[in-house]
Amino acid sequence: MSQTTLLEEVVQWSKDTCRLEVKSVLPKLISMHYKTESWEEHIHVLKVITDMFLPHLSLSELEDECFSKVLPKVGKMFNTLMEEITNQVGGLSIQNTEIHSFLRNILQVMVQVLEVLSGCVRHVCSFEEAPALDSIRSLPSCILKVLRNTFHHCKESGEVYCGRLSLVGDLLQGLFKEAYSLQKGLMELMDRISPENTASEDDVSDIITVIHSLLDICSVISNLDIALHANTWKFIIKQCVKYGSLVEERLRHGDITSCLCDDLLASFHSCLELAEQISQAGPQQVAHSPEYKLFQKTTKMCRFFANTLVHYIKEFKAFLSKSCGRFHQLYLQIVSKFPPSLCSPVLPSPLSEELNGAALVPMDALLSQLLPLRPFVESVLNPSQQLSPETELPHCLLLVSVMGQFPSHPEEALRLWCDGSHFPEDTPRLPLFRALFQSFRRCCTERRVPVLLPGVMMKGQAQGNVTLHHHVCVMLCARVASLPPEHFPLLERSLLEAVLQPDTQTALLATDVWCFMARYGTAELCLHHGLLTAQLVKSCGGACYQLSHLSLLLRRMVFLMTPEHQMELVERFPPSQDDNLPVWCHILLRALSHDARQQVEADIITLTDTTVTNWQKAGCKLGQLDKVNKALLSLLMVVRGVSPEAECGSSALTIISQLWVAMCPRQVQSHPRIQCTLKLLLSMSAILVKSFDPHVICQALVCVGAMVSEKCPDDLLLAALEFLASLGKVFIPHDSQSQVFPRLSALFGVLLAERSWLINQHALEAFAHFAEVTNHEEVISQSLSSEDTKNKVVNFLSKTINAQETAETRLERLRLEMPVLERHIIILETNEETAAEVSAASADDDQSTADTEPCPKRARQETSVEEYSRYLQTAESSLRALQTLVEGRATDTPVPTPHWVTSRLQELQTLITHISTANPPNH
């Protein structure tokens, strides 16, 4: 009987005949299936096999009698059909009816192949008993290959058919629907299969193949159908968990999590784009926007992918060490698109809340699963990682969130995060506290904006927004309060490192946390830290950012000490000793108890008086002025804390008056040490100004005038402005006004015209303060000689804002300033390192010299030209001050100038003549 005759006869058979003849006829039909070359005949034979004979095979017979023999040919035939489309599609047009008809026939055959495979799946599912994998082994693999080719063809149809899609669009739509139905049926079939502990190696391989094939399909269908995409992922994760221990070592965990991350980010970015489109219509139109329903669907997908990823990590965290870096980046990428991040979009509240629930909330659950994993810790705390500016803040918030989750994790996780790496073979990782301070330091733009975060809920108070500094400080202090004792050494080291780095606000954060630790702990701990800080302050060689930060810490520590411990601080660093003055010049004396304060004030006054007296007796040498300035800096702290009428205030007034008389304007211009003295005198004089004689005020104005006429440091000008502002409280006698007023108004005029915004702003504030309290209104009008200056003052007093930056412009300016600030910090750190290296090398050289040579006698110094100039300027300054005093007394009554003044002047004149004749100038 020929093949055609057999086929024609078989299609006429009843079910009973088919059941009786299945064993003899099915092999002949399968042979016919392999020998026929026509696609239509292939499909015809397949339908006869699957529709008429397949139902009469038992479940155990399906694989050996049918699937293993029929399905491989089906897969090859489907590939051939795809190749034919690729080869012939170039000639497709409405005019070329032959190619048009040929391609449509191919697509119809492809649809029929899918229908045949769906019939196979339905038949297997019709059995009451769950099938075993070995009874259908060939079916899933064939279906998955066909599905992947089908979905890929549908996805690329726009490019494949190049504008001629309408000619075959109906068939492509039918092809996709049939593939959708086939995949759904296959997943239902695979769900019925139960895992067995005794599963064979082939069974495990089949399951792995199914999972990985569907994973590949996921990457194809991600943009084709949302529901199919989601259901495919559900099935993949379900199968992974279902076969757990059987497949966990062979799954492509990295590919699975990478695809999940990609799909999560894709849906998240789609949500953002839709939300921005909807928000452009206005907040009132959100619910009515045509894109809103699509936005809701997309947020559901986003939530699904996020929760699915968390679930997968929970089940297979032991196998995800290589993916932890990707999870870290995913966290940063998502958090960076939410407030307070500077690159987050501004969205209406309803959209923001939905997106928050879909993407941001699951990130907490993600972090909770990842927190105990060592590879994730190593990724987050990697000291050499490079973050983009957009992810610096999310990284900082990630570290804060990690601290917040410690109570719900075992002690081992806390050690993993807090201890850092110890051994060379370990992957480098920073201790958590050090990493947090470094991350906070890098969030410079966010701190300057400043960004705001939700504050801690307080009982009876509404929740408010707080700065990043406040937020990090509260979370750090909360963690310090519950930190086990063994972690305190690393915490203290991290705090000290943060205090000693150049960024002031980071140092302030560390100071806040340190003071909390000192206050929360015992009084002895506070004393220990206070003494340690005082010793570090004392060890700082000169003005540097480390000294500034340490002195701030010390100043606040003293407030937290008990009176007994304050007295111990006084005893350990007695102010009566010159080398301890660097400690006391940074401590606010009002922080001390009554007894400690009295002792410190008395010791500083005595030491300063002795230092100044000795300096004057030694001839007011420039080389000894540093010692005087050190004493004056401590005296300034005393002056700031006492009233002028007190005994200490009176003593300080005497010392300051003596020094003003010795100041020479010309020397101030040329010697930085004298400029430092002038700055300290101005700061103290601003406090005691009401007690000064007019000639001292005049001398101060002369010195300031000499400095303003030259380029001088900003800190000196700021001290001068503080002094000028204080003069508003002083009534200048009539006989001194001619000397004081012109100088005062001239100084205000020059400083108000200063181009530096910092000096100009302080000049406006100083002038406003002076004008508010002064009785000498003529100084005000004389200071405003320029129309431009007058307008600036008027605008300042009326609080007029000439130009105000938009938020976008300000943010852009802050970003542009960042590289400048970073370079400045690098320079500070580099200079410190260089100075330390030079100091160490110098010490080594000195030591080697000391070991090999006796100490040489000091060679006699030749008198320099500068010394002549300095002594002459001192003499001239004293004589001019004496002239001012004599001229002032000549107009006063009834106290005349003392008679001995004339004789002393004659003696001085004789001395000057003697010096001139003894040392004639060289020509």
C-alpha positions in Angstrom: 0.0 0.0 0.0 1.4 3.4 -1.0 1.9 6.2 1.5 -0.9 8.3 -0.1 -3.3 5.4 -0.1 -2.5 4.6 3.5 -3.0 8.2 4.6 -6.4 8.4 2.7 -7.5 5.2 4.3 -6.4 6.2 7.8 -8.3 9.5 7.9 -11.5 7.4 7.4 -10.9 5.2 10.4 -12.9 5.4 13.6 -11.5 5.8 17.0 -11.8 2.1 17.7 -9.9 1.2 14.5 -7.2 3.6 15.4 -6.8 2.1 18.8 -6.5 -1.4 17.4 -4.1 -0.4 14.7 -2.0 2.1 16.5 1.0 -0.2 17.0 1.2 -1.2 13.4 0.2 2.1 11.6 2.0 4.7 13.8 5.5 3.6 12.8 4.5 3.8 9.1 3.0 7.4 9.6 6.2 8.5 11.4 8.3 7.1 8.5 6.0 9.0 6.1 6.5 12.1 8.2 10.3 11.9 7.7 10.1 11.1 4.0 7.7 13.7 2.7 9.1 17.0 1.4 6.0 19.1 1.2 5.2 21.3 4.2 1.5 20.8 3.7 1.9 17.0 3.7 4.1 17.3 6.8 1.4 19.1 8.6 -1.3 16.7 7.4 0.7 13.7 8.7 1.4 15.4 12.0 -2.3 16.2 12.5 -3.2 12.6 11.8 -0.6 11.3 14.3 -1.5 13.7 17.0 -5.3 13.8 16.5 -6.0 10.1 15.7 -3.3 8.0 17.2 -1.7 10.0 20.1 -4.8 9.7 22.3 -4.5 5.8 22.2 -1.0 5.8 23.6 -0.5 5.5 27.4 1.5 8.1 29.3 4.5 5.8 29.5 4.5 5.2 25.7 4.3 8.8 24.6 8.1 9.5 24.6 9.4 6.2 23.1 6.6 5.6 20.6 5.9 9.1 19.4 7.6 12.3 20.8 11.2 11.1 20.5 10.6 10.1 16.8 8.3 12.9 15.6 9.4 16.1 17.4 13.0 16.4 16.2 11.8 16.6 12.7 9.2 19.2 13.7 11.9 21.4 15.1 14.0 21.1 12.0 11.0 21.8 9.8 10.2 25.0 11.8 13.8 26.2 11.4 13.6 25.6 7.7 10.4 27.7 7.5 12.1 30.6 9.3 15.0 30.4 6.9 12.7 30.5 3.9 11.0 33.7 5.2 14.4 35.3 5.6 15.4 34.3 2.1 12.2 35.4 0.3 11.0 38.4 2.3 13.0 40.8 0.2 10.7 40.3 -2.7 7.5 40.8 -0.8 5.2 43.4 -2.3 1.5 43.7 -3.1 2.4 43.5 -6.8 4.5 40.3 -6.4 1.6 38.0 -5.7 3.7 34.8 -5.9 6.0 35.8 -3.1 3.1 37.3 -1.2 1.2 34.0 -1.4 4.3 31.9 -0.7 5.1 33.8 2.6 1.5 33.7 3.8 1.5 29.9 3.2 4.7 29.6 5.3 3.2 31.6 8.1 0.0 29.5 8.0 2.1 26.3 8.2 4.0 27.8 11.2 0.7 28.5 13.0 -0.4 24.9 12.3 2.8 23.5 13.8 2.1 25.5 16.9 -1.4 24.1 17.0 -0.1 20.5 16.7 2.3 21.1 19.6 -0.5 22.6 21.6 -2.5 19.5 21.0 0.4 17.4 22.3 0.5 19.4 25.5 -3.3 19.2 26.0 -3.2 15.4 25.5 -0.5 15.0 28.2 -2.4 17.2 30.6 -5.5 15.1 30.0 -4.1 12.3 32.1 -5.2 12.2 35.7 -1.7 11.1 36.9 1.1 13.7 36.8 3.6 12.9 34.0 7.1 12.0 34.8 9.8 13.9 33.0 11.2 10.9 31.2 7.8 10.2 29.6 7.7 13.6 27.8 11.4 14.4 27.6 11.4 15.5 23.9 8.2 17.7 24.1 9.4 20.6 26.3 12.7 21.0 24.5 11.1 21.1 21.0 8.4 23.5 22.2 10.8 25.9 23.8 13.0 26.1 20.6 9.9 26.7 18.5 8.6 29.4 20.9 11.9 31.2 21.0 12.1 31.4 17.2 8.4 32.5 17.0 8.6 35.2 19.6 11.9 36.5 18.1 10.3 36.6 14.7 7.3 38.6 16.0 9.6 41.0 17.9 11.8 41.7 14.8 8.9 41.7 12.4 9.1 45.5 11.9 12.6 45.1 10.6 12.1 41.8 8.8 9.2 43.0 6.7 10.4 46.6 6.3 7.1 48.5 5.9 5.3 45.6 4.3 4.0 44.3 7.6 0.4 45.0 6.7 0.6 42.2 4.1 1.1 39.5 6.7 0.1 41.3 9.9 -3.0 39.2 10.5 -1.0 35.9 10.3 1.7 37.3 12.5 -0.9 38.2 15.1 -2.4 34.7 14.9 1.1 33.2 15.2 1.8 35.2 18.4 -1.5 34.2 19.9 -0.9 30.6 19.2 2.6 30.8 20.7 1.2 32.6 23.7 -1.3 29.8 24.2 1.4 27.1 23.7 3.7 28.5 26.3 0.9 28.9 28.8 0.0 25.2 28.2 3.6 24.1 28.6 4.0 25.9 31.9 0.8 24.4 33.2 2.1 21.0 32.2 5.5 21.5 33.9 3.7 22.7 37.0 2.0 19.2 37.2 5.3 17.4 37.4 6.4 16.8 41.0 10.1 16.8 42.0 11.5 13.5 43.2 14.5 13.1 45.5 15.6 10.2 43.3 15.5 12.3 40.1 17.9 11.1 37.5 20.7 13.2 36.0 18.7 13.5 32.8 15.7 14.7 34.7 17.7 17.4 36.4 19.2 18.4 33.0 15.8 18.7 31.5 14.5 21.0 34.2 17.6 23.1 33.9 17.1 23.3 30.2 13.5 24.4 30.6 14.4 27.1 33.1 17.2 28.5 31.1 15.3 28.3 27.8 12.4 30.3 29.3 15.0 32.7 30.7 16.2 33.3 27.1 12.6 33.7 26.0 12.1 36.3 28.7 14.7 38.6 27.1 12.8 38.3 23.8 9.2 38.9 25.1 10.0 41.7 27.5 8.5 44.3 25.2 5.9 42.2 23.5 3.3 41.4 26.3 3.4 42.4 29.9 1.2 39.6 31.2 3.2 36.9 29.3 6.5 38.4 30.6 5.3 38.4 34.2 3.9 34.9 34.0 7.1 33.5 32.5 9.1 35.0 35.3 6.7 33.6 37.9 7.1 30.2 36.4 10.9 30.4 36.3 11.2 31.4 39.9 8.6 28.8 40.9 10.5 26.0 39.2 13.8 27.2 40.7 12.3 27.1 44.2 10.4 23.9 43.5 13.4 21.9 42.5 15.7 23.8 44.9 18.5 21.5 46.0 18.3 19.5 42.8 19.1 22.4 40.5 20.7 25.1 42.7 24.3 24.3 41.8 23.6 24.2 38.1 21.3 27.2 37.6 22.7 30.3 35.9 22.1 32.4 38.9 24.1 35.3 37.5 22.0 35.4 34.3 18.8 35.0 36.2 19.5 37.9 38.6 21.0 40.0 35.9 17.9 39.7 33.7 15.7 40.4 36.7 17.7 43.6 37.5 17.5 44.6 33.8 13.7 44.1 33.7 13.3 45.9 37.0 15.3 48.9 35.8 13.5 48.9 32.4 10.1 49.0 34.0 11.2 51.5 36.5 12.5 53.9 33.9 9.3 53.4 31.9 7.4 54.4 35.0 9.5 57.6 35.3 9.0 58.5 31.7 5.2 58.0 31.9 5.1 59.9 35.2 6.9 62.9 33.7 4.5 62.8 30.7 1.5 62.7 32.9 2.8 65.5 35.2 3.1 67.8 32.2 -0.7 67.8 32.0 -0.9 69.3 35.5 -1.7 67.9 38.9 -5.4 68.1 38.4 -5.4 65.9 35.3 -3.4 63.0 36.7 -6.2 60.5 37.1 -7.7 61.5 33.7 -4.6 61.3 31.7 -4.6 58.6 29.0 -1.2 57.4 30.1 -2.3 56.9 33.7 -3.6 53.4 33.3 -0.5 52.4 31.5 1.5 53.9 34.3 -0.4 51.8 36.9 0.2 48.7 34.9 3.9 49.5 34.6 4.2 50.2 38.3 2.7 46.8 39.0 5.3 45.2 36.8 8.0 47.2 38.6 6.8 46.0 42.0 6.5 42.5 40.7 10.1 42.5 39.4 11.4 44.0 42.7 9.6 41.5 44.9 10.6 38.6 42.6 14.2 39.6 42.9 14.0 39.8 46.7 12.4 36.4 46.7 15.0 34.8 44.5 17.8 36.3 46.6 16.2 34.9 49.8 16.1 31.4 48.3 19.6 31.3 46.6 21.7 33.9 48.5 24.5 31.4 49.0 25.0 31.2 45.2 24.9 35.0 44.5 28.3 36.1 45.5 29.2 37.3 42.0 26.0 39.3 41.6 26.4 41.4 44.8 28.1 44.2 42.9 25.2 44.3 40.5 22.7 44.5 43.4 24.7 47.3 44.9 24.5 49.3 41.7 20.8 48.5 41.3 20.1 49.9 44.7 22.0 53.1 43.9 20.3 53.5 40.5 16.8 53.3 41.9 17.4 55.4 45.0 19.0 58.1 42.9 15.7 58.7 41.2 13.8 59.5 44.4 14.0 62.6 46.6 16.2 63.9 48.1 18.5 63.0 45.2 19.3 66.1 43.1 18.7 64.2 39.9 15.2 62.9 40.9 12.3 64.2 38.8 9.6 66.4 40.4 6.4 64.4 40.2 2.8 64.9 41.5 2.2 63.4 44.9 -0.1 60.5 43.7 2.4 59.4 41.1 5.3 59.7 43.5 3.6 57.6 46.1 2.7 54.8 43.7 6.3 54.8 42.3 7.7 54.8 45.9 5.6 51.8 46.8 6.6 49.9 43.6 10.4 50.5 43.6 11.7 52.2 46.7 9.9 50.2 49.4 11.2 46.9 48.1 14.7 48.2 48.3 14.6 48.0 52.1 13.6 44.3 51.8 16.4 43.8 49.2 18.9 45.4 51.6 17.7 43.2 54.4 18.4 40.1 52.4 21.8 41.3 51.2 23.1 42.7 54.5 24.5 39.5 55.9 26.3 38.5 52.6 30.0 39.1 52.8 30.4 39.8 49.0 27.8 42.5 49.3 29.6 44.0 52.3 32.8 44.0 50.3 31.1 45.7 47.3 29.6 48.4 49.4 32.7 49.0 51.6 35.2 48.7 48.8 37.7 51.5 49.4 38.6 51.9 45.7 35.1 52.0 44.2 34.3 54.9 41.8 30.8 56.3 42.2 29.2 58.8 39.9 28.1 62.2 41.4 24.4 61.0 41.1 25.0 57.9 43.2 27.1 59.5 46.0 24.1 60.5 48.1 22.3 57.1 47.5 25.5 55.4 48.7 25.5 57.5 51.8 21.9 56.7 52.5 22.6 53.0 51.9 25.2 53.0 54.7 22.7 54.8 57.0 20.0 52.2 56.2 22.5 49.4 56.9 23.0 50.8 60.4 19.3 51.0 60.9 18.8 47.3 60.1 21.5 46.0 62.5 19.0 45.3 65.4 17.2 42.7 63.2 20.3 40.8 62.3 22.7 38.6 64.2 25.9 39.9 65.9 28.0 38.3 63.1 26.5 40.8 60.5 27.5 43.7 62.7 31.1 42.5 63.0 31.2 41.9 59.2 30.2 45.6 58.6 32.0 47.3 61.4 35.4 45.6 61.6 36.8 46.1 58.1 39.4 43.8 56.6 42.3 42.7 58.7 44.5 40.4 56.6 46.3 41.0 53.3 44.5 38.0 51.7 41.1 39.6 52.6 39.2 41.6 50.0 39.8 45.2 51.2 36.8 46.7 52.9 36.5 49.8 55.1 34.9 49.8 58.5 31.3 51.0 58.3 31.8 54.2 60.3 34.8 55.3 58.3 33.0 54.5 55.1 30.0 56.6 56.2 32.2 59.6 57.1 34.0 59.4 53.7 30.7 59.1 51.9 29.2 62.0 53.8 32.2 64.1 52.9 31.7 63.3 49.1 28.1 64.6 49.3 29.3 68.2 49.2 26.8 69.6 46.7 23.9 67.9 48.6 25.0 69.4 51.8 25.2 72.9 50.3 21.8 72.9 48.6 20.8 71.5 51.2 18.8 68.4 50.6 16.1 67.5 53.2 15.1 64.1 54.5 12.2 63.1 56.8 13.1 63.5 60.4 12.5 61.1 63.3 9.0 61.0 64.5 8.7 62.6 68.0 5.9 62.0 70.4 3.4 64.9 70.2 5.2 66.5 67.3 4.7 66.5 63.6 7.3 64.9 61.5 9.6 67.5 59.9 12.3 67.6 57.3 15.9 67.7 58.4 19.3 68.2 56.6 21.5 65.3 55.6 23.9 66.3 58.5 21.0 66.0 61.0 19.8 62.7 59.5 23.2 61.0 59.5 24.0 62.3 63.0 20.8 61.0 64.5 21.2 57.6 63.0 24.9 57.4 64.0 24.2 58.4 67.5 21.4 55.8 67.7 23.8 53.1 66.6 26.5 54.3 69.0 24.1 54.0 71.8 23.6 50.3 71.1 27.1 49.4 69.9 28.8 46.5 71.8 32.0 47.6 73.6 34.3 45.6 71.4 33.5 47.9 68.5 34.4 51.2 70.2 38.1 51.3 69.4 37.3 51.3 65.6 34.6 53.8 66.2 36.9 56.1 68.0 39.6 55.7 65.3 37.0 56.6 62.6 35.9 59.6 64.6 39.4 60.9 65.0 40.2 60.3 61.3 37.0 62.3 60.4 38.0 65.2 62.7 41.5 65.3 61.2 40.4 65.4 57.5 40.0 68.8 55.7 36.2 69.0 55.2 34.9 71.0 58.0 31.3 69.8 57.9 32.4 66.2 58.1 34.6 67.1 61.0 31.6 68.8 62.6 29.5 65.6 62.1 32.2 63.5 63.8 32.4 66.1 66.6 28.6 65.9 67.1 28.8 62.1 67.3 31.9 62.2 69.6 30.2 64.6 72.0 27.1 62.3 72.1 29.4 59.4 72.9 31.1 61.4 75.6 27.8 62.5 77.1 26.1 59.1 76.8 29.0 57.3 78.4 30.6 57.7 81.8 32.1 60.9 83.1 35.5 59.2 83.1 35.2 58.4 79.4 34.4 62.1 78.8 37.5 63.1 80.8 39.7 60.6 79.0 38.6 61.9 75.6 38.9 65.5 76.7 42.5 65.1 77.9 43.4 63.2 74.7 41.9 66.0 72.6 43.7 68.7 74.7 47.0 66.8 74.1 46.4 66.7 70.4 45.6 70.4 70.3 48.8 71.1 72.2 50.7 69.0 69.7 49.6 70.9 66.6 52.5 72.9 65.4 50.6 75.9 64.1 47.5 77.1 62.3 46.0 74.3 60.3 42.6 72.7 59.6 43.4 69.9 62.1 43.9 72.4 64.9 40.6 74.2 63.9 38.7 70.9 64.1 40.3 69.6 67.2 39.8 72.9 69.1 36.1 72.8 68.2 35.9 69.3 69.7 37.8 70.3 72.8 35.7 73.4 73.3 32.5 71.2 73.3 34.1 68.5 75.4 34.8 70.9 78.3 31.1 71.7 78.6 30.4 68.0 79.2 33.0 67.6 82.0 32.1 67.6 85.7 33.6 70.4 87.8 36.0 68.0 89.3 37.2 66.8 85.9 37.5 70.4 84.7 39.8 71.1 87.6 41.8 68.0 86.6 42.1 69.4 83.1 43.4 72.7 84.6 46.0 70.7 86.7 47.1 68.6 83.7 47.5 71.6 81.4 48.1 74.6 83.8 47.5 77.9 82.0 50.4 79.4 84.0 52.8 77.5 81.6 53.5 79.0 78.3 53.4 75.7 76.4 49.8 75.0 77.5 48.4 78.3 76.1 47.5 76.6 72.8 45.0 74.6 74.8 43.4 77.4 76.7 43.1 79.8 73.8 40.4 77.5 72.3 38.3 76.9 75.4 35.3 79.0 76.3 35.9 80.0 79.9 32.1 80.2 80.5 32.1 76.4 80.2 34.2 76.1 83.3 33.0 75.9 86.9 33.5 79.1 89.0 36.7 77.9 90.7 38.3 76.6 87.6 37.4 79.7 85.6 38.9 82.1 88.3 42.1 80.1 88.3 42.4 80.0 84.5 41.6 83.7 84.1 44.2 84.7 86.8 46.9 82.5 85.3 46.4 83.7 81.8 46.3 87.4 82.8 49.5 86.9 84.9 51.3 85.0 82.1 50.3 87.5 79.4 51.3 90.5 81.5 54.7 88.8 82.2 55.2 87.9 78.6 54.4 91.4 77.3 56.6 93.1 79.9 59.5 90.8 79.2 59.1 91.4 75.5 59.1 95.2 76.0 62.1 95.0 78.3 64.0 93.0 75.7 63.5 95.8 73.1 60.2 94.6 71.5 62.1 92.2 69.2 60.3 90.7 66.3 61.6 87.3 66.9 59.9 87.1 70.3 56.5 88.3 69.0 55.2 84.8 68.4 55.3 84.2 72.1 53.4 87.4 72.7 50.7 86.4 70.1 50.3 83.1 71.8 49.6 84.8 75.1 47.3 87.3 73.4 45.2 84.6 71.8 44.5 83.1 75.3 43.9 86.6 76.6 41.2 87.1 74.0 39.3 84.1 75.4 39.5 85.8 78.8 38.3 89.2 77.4 35.4 87.5 75.7 34.1 86.1 79.0 34.6 89.0 81.4 33.1 92.5 81.8 35.5 95.5 81.4 34.7 96.6 85.0 36.0 93.3 86.4 39.5 93.0 87.7 40.5 90.7 84.8 39.0 93.2 82.3 40.9 96.1 83.8 44.2 94.1 83.7 43.6 93.1 80.1 42.8 96.8 79.2 46.2 97.9 80.6 48.0 95.2 78.6 46.2 96.0 75.3 46.7 99.8 75.8 50.5 99.2 76.2 50.6 97.2 73.0 48.7 99.8 71.0 51.2 102.4 71.9 54.0 100.1 70.7 52.3 99.4 67.3 53.8 101.1 64.3 51.8 101.4 61.0 54.8 100.9 58.8 55.9 97.7 60.6 52.3 96.3 60.3 52.5 96.5 56.6 55.7 94.5 56.2 55.6 91.8 59.0 53.0 89.0 59.1 53.7 88.5 62.8 52.8 92.0 63.6 49.6 91.7 61.5 48.7 88.7 63.7 49.2 90.9 66.8 47.1 93.7 65.2 44.3 91.2 64.5 44.2 90.1 68.1 44.4 93.6 69.4 41.5 94.6 67.2 39.4 91.7 68.3 40.0 92.5 72.0 39.6 96.2 71.5 36.2 95.7 69.9 35.0 94.2 73.2 36.7 96.8 75.6 36.3 99.8 73.3 34.3 101.8 75.8 37.2 101.8 78.2 39.9 103.1 75.8 41.3 106.6 75.7 40.7 108.4 72.4 44.4 108.4 71.6 44.5 104.6 71.7 41.5 104.5 69.3 43.3 107.0 67.0 46.4 104.8 67.1 44.3 101.7 66.2 42.7 103.6 63.2 46.1 104.7 62.0 47.3 101.1 62.0 44.1 99.8 60.3 44.4 102.6 57.7 48.0 101.5 56.9 46.8 97.9 56.4 43.8 98.8 54.2 46.0 100.8 51.9 47.9 97.7 51.2 46.8 94.2 50.3 46.3 92.4 53.5 44.7 89.1 54.7 41.0 88.8 54.9 41.0 87.7 58.5 42.7 91.0 59.5 40.1 93.0 57.6 37.3 91.1 59.3 38.8 91.9 62.7 39.2 95.5 61.6 35.5 95.7 60.6 34.5 94.2 64.0 36.5 97.0 65.7 35.0 99.7 63.4 31.5 98.5 64.2 32.1 98.6 67.9 33.1 102.3 67.7 29.4 103.2 67.3 29.1 102.6 71.1 31.8 105.1 71.9 31.3 108.8 72.3 34.4 110.6 70.9 35.3 113.8 72.8 35.1 117.0 70.7 38.9 117.6 70.8 39.6 114.1 69.4 37.0 114.1 66.7 39.2 115.8 64.1 41.6 113.0 64.3 39.2 110.1 64.6 36.3 111.0 62.3 38.2 111.5 59.0 40.1 108.2 59.5 36.9 106.3 60.5 34.8 107.5 57.6 37.7 106.9 55.2 38.1 103.3 56.4 34.3 102.7 56.0 34.4 104.2 52.5 37.3 102.0 51.4 35.9 98.8 52.9 32.4 99.4 51.6 33.8 99.7 48.1 35.8 96.4 48.5 35.3 94.1 45.5 35.6 90.9 47.6 32.0 89.8 48.3 33.1 88.4 51.7 34.6 91.7 52.9 31.9 93.8 51.2 29.2 91.9 53.0 30.9 92.2 56.4 31.6 95.9 55.7 27.9 96.5 55.1 27.0 94.6 58.3 29.6 96.5 60.3 28.5 99.9 58.9 24.8 99.1 59.6 25.7 98.2 63.2 27.8 101.3 63.6 25.1 103.6 62.2 22.4 102.0 64.3 24.0 102.9 67.6 26.3 105.9 67.0 25.8 109.4 68.2 28.2 110.8 65.6 25.9 110.9 62.5 28.4 113.0 60.6 30.6 109.9 60.2 27.7 108.2 58.4 27.4 110.9 55.8 31.1 111.3 55.4 31.5 107.5 54.8 29.0 107.6 52.0 30.9 109.9 49.7 30.3 107.7 46.6 26.9 107.4 45.0 27.5 103.7 44.3 28.4 103.0 48.0 25.4 104.9 49.2 23.1 102.8 46.9 24.7 99.6 48.2 24.1 100.6 51.8 20.5 101.7 51.2 19.8 98.4 49.4 21.3 96.4 52.2 19.4 98.3 54.9 16.1 97.9 53.0 17.0 94.2 52.3 16.7 94.7 48.6 17.7 91.7 46.5 19.1 92.8 43.1 19.2 89.4 41.5 18.2 86.0 42.8 19.3 82.6 41.3 16.8 80.1 40.2 17.0 76.7 41.9 18.4 75.2 38.6 21.0 78.0 38.2 22.1 77.6 41.8 22.4 73.9 41.5 24.5 74.2 38.4 26.7 76.7 40.1 27.2 74.5 43.0 28.2 71.6 40.7 30.7 73.8 38.9 32.2 74.8 42.2 32.7 71.2 43.2 36.0 70.6 41.3 37.4 73.8 42.8 36.6 72.7 46.3 38.0 69.2 45.6 41.3 70.6 44.3 41.5 72.8 47.4 41.0 69.8 49.7 43.6 67.8 47.7 46.1 70.7 48.0 45.4 70.8 51.8 46.0 67.1 52.2 49.0 67.1 49.9 50.6 69.9 51.7 50.1 68.2 55.1 51.6 65.0 53.8 54.6 66.9 52.3 55.1 68.8 55.5 55.1 65.6 57.5 57.6 64.0 55.1 59.9 67.0 55.3 59.6 67.2 59.1 60.4 63.5 59.4 63.4 63.9 57.0 64.6 66.9 58.9 64.3 65.1 62.2 66.3 62.2 60.8 69.0 64.6 59.6 69.1 66.4 62.9 69.4 63.0 64.7 72.3 61.9 62.5 74.1 65.1 63.0 73.6 64.9 66.7 75.0 61.4 66.7 78.2 62.3 64.7 79.1 65.9 65.6 79.2 68.0 68.8 76.7 70.8 69.1 78.4 73.9 67.5 78.3 77.3 69.1 75.8 79.7 67.7 77.4 82.1 65.2 77.0 85.8 65.9 74.1 87.2 63.7 74.8 90.2 61.6 72.4 93.1 62.2 70.1 93.3 59.2 68.6 96.4 57.6 65.2 95.2 58.7 66.2 95.5 62.4 67.2 99.2 61.9 63.9 99.8 60.2 61.9 98.0 63.0 63.5 99.9 65.9 63.2 103.3 64.1 59.5 102.6 63.4 58.9 101.6 67.0 60.5 104.8 68.2 58.6 107.0 65.7 55.3 105.3 66.6 55.9 106.0 70.3 56.8 109.6 69.7 53.7 110.2 67.6 51.5 108.7 70.2 53.2 110.9 72.8 52.6 113.9 70.5 48.9 113.1 70.3 48.7 112.8 74.1 50.5 116.1 74.7 48.4 118.0 72.1 45.3 116.6 73.7 46.3 117.6 77.2 47.2 121.1 76.0 43.5 121.8 75.3 42.3 120.1 78.5 42.0 121.7 81.9 43.0 121.6 84.7 45.6 118.8 84.4 48.8 120.0 82.7 51.5 117.9 81.1 54.0 116.6 83.7 57.1 118.7 84.0 59.5 115.8 83.7 58.2 115.0 80.1 60.3 118.0 78.8 63.5 116.8 80.4 63.0 113.3 79.2 62.5 114.5 75.7 65.7 116.5 75.9 67.5 113.3 77.0 66.1 111.5 74.0 67.2 114.2 71.7 70.7 113.9 73.0 70.6 110.2 72.5 69.4 110.6 68.9 72.2 113.1 68.2 74.7 110.6 69.7 73.5 107.7 67.5 73.6 109.9 64.4 77.2 111.1 65.0 78.5 107.7 66.1 77.3 105.9 63.0 77.5 108.2 60.0 75.8 106.8 56.8 77.9 105.4 54.1 77.8 107.2 50.7 
